[in-house]
Amino acid sequence: MRTLLAGLLLFASSTTPVRAATATPAGPALRLGAGSIAHHQLVAIGRDLIVEGQALSDVAALQGSVSVPGQVDGDVVVLGGNVELGPRARIGGDVFALGGTVRAAPGARVEGRMVSYPTASSAAITLVEGPSLGLASTSPVVLGVKLALLAAWAALLLVLFAASGRQILETSEGIRHEPLRNFGIGLTGILALVLTALLFTTFTGGLAGAPLLILVVLLALLLKLWGMVAVFYTLGDWLARRVLRRPRMRPLNAATLGLMIMGLLKLLPFVGVWVWTAATLIGMGATLSTKFGRREPWFELA
């Protein structure tokens, strides 16, 4: 299994070597040269990504921009950067940019949707996981809060696996097979919830809008809690199979392993925020796409 969570640590390989381009302030860009073909996902972290050849799967960048003079058969997802499509660019899926813009030159073709939220700052994106109130990441207060949250996550694992273990595993399957698609769904869902909350607070009175606003917040919280538990299991199961060589680890044990790894990443000053933010969006997207693991349509057509 190859997921975006694993891609946050390792760049996906291609059939031809990926060479470094001209250095930028964030480091050398990751470049897929003209005539090259990438069969797997391309993920750039903290640097730009240039696709001059053909990427047969998805393309993603965290804290970097993506430039596509060539072709991407899957989705293009950027968190904290811009997307630039050349006049001969061909995108087979969707284009998402959070904290940046999408610029398409005349002649560029996108088969799916183009969604951008340029006004989202790093601080706003951090709110998906919760701010540290301006304190240093190594502050005892911040570390204590993070450890307390991890303990709460551990308790939630027990509750959800006891009550809805099968549905959690179904949501995990969605994460396993389509991580970037679920990232896009989660991003779109977050934006929809934010716009809905703004609509309630703007066009309804205080007493009338408050219950609706509470429902929106509760829905977002439920989506995150369910989705993150599924992410914990997906990561733990992948590590158990590929690293520990234990294909029959119990689901609760695998989820606990995934929580421990994510907990260690959460303690890292910069990486933790972005890993948990990406994981949150993926988990929420998988929860929406699988309807909390029930694999049913959200609305029945008469």
C-alpha positions as CSV (number, residue, x, y, z in Angstrom):
1,M,0.0,0.0,0.0
2,R,1.2,3.5,-0.9
3,T,-0.6,6.3,0.9
4,L,0.1,10.0,1.2
5,L,1.1,9.5,4.9
6,A,3.9,7.3,3.7
7,G,4.6,9.8,1.0
8,L,5.2,12.5,3.6
9,L,8.4,10.6,4.5
10,L,9.5,9.2,1.2
11,F,9.1,10.6,-2.3
12,A,7.4,8.3,-4.7
13,S,9.7,6.7,-7.3
14,S,9.3,6.9,-11.1
15,T,10.5,4.8,-14.0
16,T,13.2,7.4,-14.6
17,P,15.3,9.2,-12.1
18,V,13.9,12.5,-10.8
19,R,16.5,15.2,-11.0
20,A,16.9,18.4,-9.0
21,A,16.2,21.7,-10.7
22,T,17.5,25.1,-10.0
23,A,17.7,25.8,-6.3
24,T,15.0,28.0,-4.7
25,P,14.8,29.6,-1.3
26,A,13.0,26.5,0.0
27,G,15.5,24.1,-1.6
28,P,16.0,22.4,-4.9
29,A,12.7,21.7,-6.8
30,L,11.7,18.1,-7.6
31,R,11.5,17.8,-11.4
32,L,10.1,15.2,-13.6
33,G,11.9,15.9,-16.8
34,A,10.3,16.1,-20.3
35,G,9.9,12.6,-21.8
36,S,10.0,10.9,-18.3
37,I,7.0,8.9,-16.9
38,A,6.1,8.6,-13.2
39,H,3.9,5.6,-12.5
40,H,3.4,6.4,-8.8
41,Q,2.5,9.4,-6.8
42,L,4.9,12.4,-6.7
43,V,5.1,14.2,-3.4
44,A,7.2,17.2,-2.6
45,I,7.7,18.5,1.0
46,G,9.1,22.0,1.6
47,R,10.0,22.5,-2.0
48,D,8.5,23.0,-5.5
49,L,7.5,20.3,-7.9
50,I,7.8,20.6,-11.7
51,V,6.1,18.1,-14.0
52,E,7.4,18.4,-17.5
53,G,6.9,14.8,-18.4
54,Q,3.9,12.6,-17.7
55,A,2.7,11.6,-14.2
56,L,0.3,8.6,-14.4
57,S,-0.9,9.1,-10.8
58,D,-1.5,12.0,-8.4
59,V,0.9,14.9,-7.6
60,A,1.1,16.7,-4.3
61,A,3.2,19.4,-2.6
62,L,3.2,20.5,1.0
63,Q,4.8,24.0,1.6
64,G,5.7,24.2,-2.0
65,S,4.2,25.0,-5.4
66,V,3.5,22.8,-8.4
67,S,4.2,23.7,-12.0
68,V,2.8,21.5,-14.8
69,P,4.0,22.2,-18.3
70,G,3.4,18.5,-19.0
71,Q,0.7,16.0,-18.1
72,V,-0.8,14.6,-14.8
73,D,-3.4,11.8,-15.2
74,G,-4.5,12.1,-11.5
75,D,-5.2,15.0,-9.1
76,V,-2.9,17.9,-8.3
77,V,-3.1,18.8,-4.5
78,V,-1.1,21.7,-3.0
79,L,-1.0,22.8,0.6
80,G,0.7,26.1,1.2
81,G,1.7,26.9,-2.4
82,N,0.5,27.8,-5.9
83,V,-0.4,25.7,-8.9
84,E,0.7,26.9,-12.4
85,L,-0.5,25.1,-15.5
86,G,1.3,25.7,-18.8
87,P,-0.4,26.1,-22.1
88,R,0.1,22.4,-22.9
89,A,-0.8,21.2,-19.5
90,R,-3.2,18.3,-19.3
91,I,-4.8,17.3,-15.9
92,G,-6.9,14.2,-15.8
93,G,-8.4,14.9,-12.3
94,D,-9.0,17.8,-9.9
95,V,-6.7,20.7,-8.9
96,F,-6.7,21.8,-5.3
97,A,-4.7,24.7,-3.7
98,L,-5.0,25.6,-0.1
99,G,-3.1,28.7,0.9
100,G,-2.3,29.5,-2.8
101,T,-3.7,30.2,-6.2
102,V,-4.3,28.2,-9.4
103,R,-3.2,29.9,-12.6
104,A,-3.9,28.2,-15.9
105,A,-2.4,29.5,-19.1
106,P,-4.6,29.6,-22.2
107,G,-4.7,26.2,-23.7
108,A,-4.4,24.3,-20.4
109,R,-7.0,21.6,-20.0
110,V,-8.3,20.3,-16.6
111,E,-10.8,17.4,-16.8
112,G,-12.0,17.8,-13.1
113,R,-12.5,20.8,-10.8
114,M,-10.2,23.6,-9.9
115,V,-10.5,24.8,-6.3
116,S,-8.3,27.3,-4.6
117,Y,-8.4,29.1,-1.2
118,P,-5.5,31.7,-1.4
119,T,-6.4,33.6,1.8
120,A,-5.7,30.6,4.0
121,S,-2.5,31.4,5.9
122,S,-0.3,28.9,7.7
123,A,-1.9,30.0,10.9
124,A,-5.4,29.2,9.5
125,I,-4.2,25.8,8.3
126,T,-2.7,25.1,11.7
127,L,-6.1,25.6,13.2
128,V,-7.2,22.3,11.7
129,E,-5.0,20.8,14.4
130,G,-5.2,23.5,17.0
131,P,-2.8,26.4,17.7
132,S,-0.2,26.5,20.4
133,L,-1.3,30.0,21.5
134,G,2.1,31.5,20.5
135,L,4.1,29.3,22.9
136,A,7.3,27.6,21.8
137,S,6.7,24.0,20.5
138,T,9.0,22.7,23.2
139,S,7.1,24.5,26.0
140,P,6.0,22.2,28.8
141,V,2.5,23.5,28.4
142,V,2.4,22.7,24.7
143,L,4.0,19.3,25.2
144,G,1.6,18.5,28.1
145,V,-1.4,19.5,26.0
146,K,-0.2,17.3,23.1
147,L,0.3,14.3,25.4
148,A,-3.1,14.8,26.9
149,L,-4.7,14.9,23.5
150,L,-2.9,11.6,22.6
151,A,-4.3,10.0,25.7
152,A,-7.8,11.2,24.6
153,W,-7.2,9.7,21.2
154,A,-6.2,6.4,22.8
155,A,-9.5,6.4,24.7
156,L,-11.4,7.2,21.5
157,L,-9.8,4.3,19.8
158,L,-11.3,1.9,22.4
159,V,-14.7,3.4,22.1
160,L,-15.0,3.5,18.3
161,F,-13.5,0.1,17.7
162,A,-15.8,-1.4,20.3
163,A,-18.9,0.3,18.8
164,S,-18.2,0.5,15.1
165,G,-15.0,-1.5,14.3
166,R,-16.3,-2.8,10.9
167,Q,-17.2,0.7,9.7
168,I,-13.8,2.1,10.8
169,L,-12.1,-0.6,8.7
170,E,-14.3,0.3,5.7
171,T,-13.3,4.0,6.1
172,S,-9.7,2.8,6.3
173,E,-10.0,1.0,2.9
174,G,-11.0,4.3,1.4
175,I,-7.8,5.9,2.8
176,R,-5.7,3.0,1.6
177,H,-6.8,3.1,-2.0
178,E,-7.5,6.8,-2.7
179,P,-5.6,9.0,-0.3
180,L,-5.2,12.0,-2.5
181,R,-8.8,11.9,-3.7
182,N,-9.9,11.8,-0.1
183,F,-7.5,14.7,0.7
184,G,-9.4,16.8,-1.9
185,I,-12.8,15.7,-0.6
186,G,-11.7,16.6,2.9
187,L,-10.4,20.0,1.8
188,T,-13.6,20.7,-0.1
189,G,-15.6,19.6,2.9
190,I,-13.7,21.9,5.3
191,L,-14.3,24.9,2.9
192,A,-18.0,24.0,2.6
193,L,-18.4,23.8,6.4
194,V,-16.6,27.2,6.8
195,L,-18.7,28.9,4.2
196,T,-21.9,27.3,5.8
197,A,-20.8,28.7,9.2
198,L,-20.2,32.1,7.7
199,L,-23.6,32.0,6.0
200,F,-25.4,31.2,9.3
201,T,-23.6,33.9,11.2
202,T,-24.2,36.5,8.5
203,F,-27.8,36.0,7.4
204,T,-29.4,34.7,10.5
205,G,-29.9,36.2,13.9
206,G,-27.9,35.3,16.9
207,L,-30.5,33.1,18.5
208,A,-31.6,31.5,15.3
209,G,-28.1,30.9,13.9
210,A,-26.4,29.6,17.0
211,P,-28.0,26.1,17.0
212,L,-27.2,25.7,13.3
213,L,-23.6,26.9,13.9
214,I,-23.3,24.4,16.7
215,L,-24.5,21.6,14.4
216,V,-21.8,22.6,11.8
217,V,-19.1,22.5,14.4
218,L,-20.2,19.2,15.8
219,L,-20.3,17.7,12.3
220,A,-16.8,18.9,11.6
221,L,-15.6,17.5,14.9
222,L,-17.3,14.1,14.3
223,L,-15.8,13.9,10.8
224,K,-12.3,14.6,12.2
225,L,-12.5,12.1,15.1
226,W,-13.8,9.3,13.0
227,G,-11.4,10.0,10.1
228,M,-8.3,10.2,12.3
229,V,-9.1,6.9,14.0
230,A,-9.3,5.4,10.5
231,V,-5.9,7.0,9.6
232,F,-4.3,5.6,12.8
233,Y,-5.4,2.1,11.8
234,T,-4.3,2.5,8.1
235,L,-0.9,3.7,9.1
236,G,-0.5,1.0,11.8
237,D,-1.6,-1.8,9.6
238,W,0.8,-0.6,6.8
239,L,3.7,-0.6,9.3
240,A,2.7,-4.0,10.7
241,R,2.6,-5.6,7.3
242,R,5.6,-3.9,5.6
243,V,8.0,-3.1,8.4
244,L,7.2,-5.5,11.3
245,R,6.1,-8.3,9.0
246,R,3.1,-9.1,11.1
247,P,0.1,-9.5,8.6
248,R,-2.4,-10.5,11.3
249,M,-2.1,-7.8,13.9
250,R,-5.4,-7.1,15.6
251,P,-7.2,-3.9,14.3
252,L,-7.1,-2.2,17.7
253,N,-3.4,-3.0,18.1
254,A,-2.7,-1.7,14.6
255,A,-4.6,1.5,15.3
256,T,-2.6,2.0,18.6
257,L,0.6,1.5,16.7
258,G,-0.5,4.2,14.2
259,L,-1.4,6.5,17.0
260,M,2.0,6.1,18.6
261,I,3.8,7.0,15.3
262,M,1.5,9.9,14.7
263,G,2.1,11.0,18.3
264,L,5.8,11.0,17.8
265,L,5.4,13.1,14.7
266,K,3.1,15.5,16.5
267,L,5.9,16.3,18.9
268,L,8.1,17.5,16.0
269,P,7.9,21.4,15.8
270,F,7.2,21.9,12.1
271,V,6.6,18.4,10.6
272,G,3.9,17.5,13.2
273,V,1.5,20.3,12.2
274,W,1.6,19.5,8.5
275,V,1.5,15.7,8.9
276,W,-1.6,16.0,11.2
277,T,-3.2,18.6,9.0
278,A,-2.8,16.4,5.9
279,A,-4.0,13.3,7.8
280,T,-7.0,15.2,9.1
281,L,-8.1,16.2,5.6
282,I,-7.5,12.7,4.3
283,G,-9.5,11.1,7.2
284,M,-12.4,13.6,6.8
285,G,-12.5,13.0,3.1
286,A,-12.6,9.2,3.6
287,T,-15.3,9.6,6.2
288,L,-17.4,11.6,3.7
289,S,-16.8,9.4,0.7
290,T,-17.6,6.2,2.6
291,K,-20.4,7.7,4.7
292,F,-18.8,6.7,8.0
293,G,-17.8,3.3,6.6
294,R,-21.3,2.4,5.5
295,R,-20.7,2.7,1.8
296,E,-24.1,4.1,1.2
297,P,-25.2,7.2,-0.8
298,W,-25.8,10.3,1.4
299,F,-29.1,11.1,-0.3
300,E,-31.6,8.6,-1.8
301,L,-33.1,9.7,-5.1
302,A,-36.8,9.0,-5.4
